C-alpha cells in the first residue's frame, strides 16, 4: 500500500505513516545494489527544487547518506 498524504511538502523521512518503513526500504536498496552490482543505489525525493536522500546503499563513502538535502539551484 502506498502512503497517501496531503502533506506533499513534507519529506518522507519526517512523516509518521505505516507505509513508510525505512528499514524495509534500506533492505530493498541493499538487494538492488547487490543485484545490479552497482556502487551506489539511492531513493530520492524531489520537492520543489530540492532533493532529499531517503535511503542509500554505497560500496564507498560517496557522502550520499539518508537525510542529505541538496538543491537543483546549487548546480
HELIX and SHEET records of a PDB file:
HELIX    1   1 UNK A   12  UNK A   14  5                                   3    
HELIX    2   2 UNK A   22  UNK A   36  1                                  15    
HELIX    3   3 UNK A   72  UNK A   74  5                                   3    
SHEET    1   A 3 UNK A  40  UNK A  47  0                                        
SHEET    2   A 3 UNK A  50  UNK A  58 -1                                        
SHEET    3   A 3 UNK A  69  UNK A  71 -1                                        
END                                                                             
